[in-house]
């Protein structure tokens, strides 16, 4: 009897789940011929083992729910897009902590006689593309200079009945509440992007009471209007990781942040920016929503939707040895 390709897929999902907490080899494994992926997965498993130990944590269990979101079956070949909902549980000094995330992978399976083998595994690491919005690469290197020439203008249409004040408090608990509510789905009242991390963080900041600086120019201010006459209306700082980082680090009024040296100096509702290549160009943005026993931040994010994920992202295929971080403490009065 010929083996169905789904049997191989089930083996892969089980192997994927076990790899989150256990790097041991098992007798029964999915047949994978993609050696580039095998080496990459092996390096990730090695890193995870060290990662757990350095954090003083012991992985307890992982539960992975896999969903086929798209498939194409041809003659002897199947292409499958899989969505993994990974929920991990680990112990830290007697306290049980949880995190979860949504991963997307593409598998190519080919028939080999009476069995199916996995010939290619693609792990996109979408977090690496934080300056690409709706397929358009956004150049933001001169963003800080352009910001300095903009004058604050409150967008009353977006803010409703809110009135401008001399000082607006940042309500961290509201930002975190929003981040928790919408971590795994887009708020339908906002546009959603394929690379959605900064759009999501901006929504969280806005939910925390940060007033918009509406300039009407995409390269200046921090604002969102949605679709206007068929055109997208939002500033680069609202939706592009590098633009938001430059605004937070350089702005003297309105939405702004203080740079701190250590992640333990952050508070709930603060922001972390990620430069995977170490070249000063930030590609990913997250928001602090909790802390572990050691006072290290746990974050929520979009693009690869994540909840209470450890801040350094060493469990991500986007992470590299060159990764640099910006720890951005949002000021309490805006």
Secondary structure, 3 states (H helix, E strand, C coil): CCCCHHHHHHHHHHHHHHCCCCCCCCCCCCCECCHHHHHHHHHHHHHHHHHHHHCCEEEEEEEEEEEEEEEEECCCEEEEEEEEEEEEEEEECCEEEEEEEEEEEEEEEEEECCEEEEEEEEECCHHHHCCEECCEECCCCCHHHHHHCCCCCCCHHHHCCCCCCCCCECCHHHHHHHHHHCCCCCCCCCCCCCCCHHHHHHHHHHHCCCCCECCCCCCCCECEEEEECCEEEECHHHHCHHHHHHHHHHCCCCCCEEEECCHHHCCCCCEEEEECCCCCCCCEEEEEEEECCCCCEEEEECCCCEEEEECCCCCCCCCCCCCEEEEEEECCEC
